Amino acid sequence: MRIIKSIASVCLAASLSLAQTAETKQPQLKSQKEQEAVMAIFNAAEPAARISATDNLITKFADTTFKGTALYIATVSAEEMGDWEKTVIYGERTLEADPKSYGTMLILARGYAGRTKEFDFDKEEKLTKSDKLAKSALELLKTAPKIRPDIPDDQWEGQRKLWVSEAYESLGLAATVRKKYDDAITAYKTGLENSPGNANLMTRLASVYLDAKKNDDAIATANQVLAAPNLNPAVKNIIEGVKKRAEAGKAAK
């Protein structure tokens, strides 16, 4: 019986990426059975099956060093299913197993910020969580190692900046719910510095300009989004609505 000593060869062959973590210590497999349980996670085609396989791994191998990665995959899978409650459960378990999992922090940060409404009784508690998670992710991303050693440096830097932009998007969302529009504008602009031309971020920026009654800026930003080639129809619909409202607001003055 051959035992795989390192998880690296397993993960490189798998269809899912490694956990997005600043932890540099590689998980080690201890037996063929544990390897099979890990591969069941990667081989599962559906998110619910990946979660089930994760539960199986952790139940049978409580001391597995693959726990953080497995729980991260379960967190991603729960988000894919649109199950926020389960996303939080697995996300918190991931951070217990791997406090450097910036990928989990980004998922939870955007979830809390995106789902919090102005009149929620626990609004500030959830937004504070979102901000803390986003800022923690930003700090870890400053020195995060490549998720795979074979990724070219320029591609890795591009991906790292994309994740940085996601953190600033969450900060912008939280600031918008608080009606701190200037803070939201700053966050979205910083996000765009790391992900230039990001239609989603630009749409959010145009929307917060509208909220702040900066109609000229909202119109100009909307026009930039609309000029982008192959614009997603859903984004186009949203940004056209923002532009119309900004034009109406400007005309009413």
HUSULNOR-V637867 format. One line per field, one symbol per residue. ss: DSSP state (h for helix, s for strand, l for the rest). burial: + if it has 9 or more other C-alpha atoms within 8 Angstrom, else -. A space follows every 50 residues. Layout:
BEGIN
ss->???
burial->???
END
This chain:
BEGIN
ss->lllllllhhhhhhllllllllllllllllllhhhhhhhhhhhhlllhhhh hhhhhhhhhhllllllhhhhhhhhhhhhhhlllhhhhhhhhhhhhhhlll lhhhhhhhhhhhhhhlllllllhhhhhhhhhhhhhhhhhhhlllllllll llhhhhhhhhhhhhhhhhhhhhhhhhhlllhhhhhhhhhhhhhhllllhh hhhhhhhhhhhlllhhhhhhhhhhhhllllllhhhhhhhhhhhhhhhhhh hhl
burial->--++-++--++--+----++++-----+++-+-++-++++++-+--++++ +-++-+++-------++++++++++++++---++-+++-++-+++--+-+ ++++++++++++++-+------+--++-++++++++++-++-----+--- -----+---++++++++++++++++++--++-++++++++++-++---+- ++++++++++---++-+++-+++-++----+---++-+++-++-+++-++ ---
END
